[in-house]
Amino acid sequence: NDIDKYDKAQMYLIYYMFDNDYVVRMYDEKVTFMPNDNYRKLAAYISCFYKENGFVNVADLMTYLSNYDGMNKLVNEILSLDLKDKCTKNEINDYIFTIKDYNIKNEISRLQIELNNETDSLKKVELAQKIMNLRMMEQEKIYD
């Protein structure tokens, strides 16, 4: 059961989204993309539920999610992590940061491949610049 830190960050973030309005709001403000398809869908449903109802809690989410295939199974999986009840804003920011870190690394790899296959020298310069900017963001850890 070897879960990498990126999956863990997504699972932990969702775990705290189940019962904390402010975590859902932080997710909405700061997370542009969750790498894992299922976690991305689940987080989007939770966010949607929150926008429609103005609150979140596990029981009502389970009812809401029963219309969506496989989501309740995922909820149970995440709930079984049995994390501590309360978490700090710093912890939530760490999870969000880890997710953003993954996305940046991924984008760098994607651009690297594009750069290697590009023949147009102007486009190569453009791609190299994008990679450089991402690497700077990565080093300075400024993902906000």
N, C-alpha and C positions, 0 to 999 in steps of 0.2 A: 504494500500500500504506500508507494512512494509518490507523494504529491509534491510537485515543485512549488517554489515560493510564489510563483505567479498565480497558479491555481488556488493556492492557499489564500492569497490576498483577496482574490475574487470571492471565494467561499466565505471568508471571514467578513468581508464587507457586506455581502448579502445577508449573512446571519444577523448582523446588527441592523440591517434595513428592515427586517421583519417586524421589529417592535419600536423603532426609534425614528420619529418624524425627521429629526435633524440630520440623521445619517442619510435618509432618502434625499433631503435637500442638498447635502454635500455631494452626494452621487450626481444629482442633476446638474449642479454647478460645475463640478470638476472632472467627471469621467466622460470622456468623449467616446471611448470604445473599450468594451470588455473583450479580451482575446478569445475566450471560450464561448462558442455559439450558445450553449444551453444557459450558461450564467448570464450572458448578454440578454437573452430572451427573458429570463426570470427577473433580472434587475429592471428591465423595461416594463414588465407587467406590474411589478411592485410600484414603480414610479407612476405608472398610469393609475393604479388603484389609489395611490396617495393623492394624485391630482383630482381624481373624481370624488373622493370621499373626505379629503382633508385630514386623514389619520391613517395609521397602519397598525395592524396587529395580526398575529399568526392565524388565529381562528378565522377571521373574516377573509384573510388572504387565501387560506386553504379552500374556502367555499368559492371565492372568486376564480381561483386557479383550476378548479376541478373541470372547467370548460376547456382547458388547454392541455393537450396531450403530453403526458409524461412530466408535467410540472410539479404535481404533488409528490411524486417519487423523489424528484430533485430536492424539493423543500425538506422532505423527511431525511434525506441524505445529509443535507446541510445542518438541519436541527440536531442530528445525531452527533455532530461535532461537540455538542454540549460545552460551549465556551462559557466563560464567566458572564454574569448578567450585564454588568456595566462595562463600558469601554470609554476611553477618553477621546477627545477630539484628535489628540496627537496620534493615537493608535489608528483611528480612521484615516487620518492624513497619510500615515505610513502605508496602509493598504492601498490607498489611491495612488500614492507615489510609486509603489511597486508595479501597479498596473500600467501607469504611464511609462515607466522605465521599460517595461516589456514592449510596449507599442513603439517607442523610439528605437529600440534595438532592432525590432522587426522592420521598421521603415528604413533604417540604415542598410540592412541586408538587402531589402528589395531594391533600393536605389543603387546599391553596389552592383547587383546583377544587371540592372538596366544600363549602368555606366559601362560595364564590361562588354555589353552587346551593342552599344551605341557607336555609330561610325561618324556622325556629324560632330565636328570638333566644337562648335558653339553649344550644342546640346550637352556635350561632355562637360564643358566648363560649368554649365547651368546645374547639372546633376552633382558635380563635385562640390559646388557651392552649397547645395541643399544638404549634402552629407556633412560638410564641414559645420554648417549651422546646427544640425542635429547633434553632432558630436560635442559642440560647445554647450548646448543645452544639457546634454547628458553629463558632462564634466561639472558644470556649474550647478547641476541638480535644480534647474529652474523650470519646473513643469507646470507652473500655474498659468 
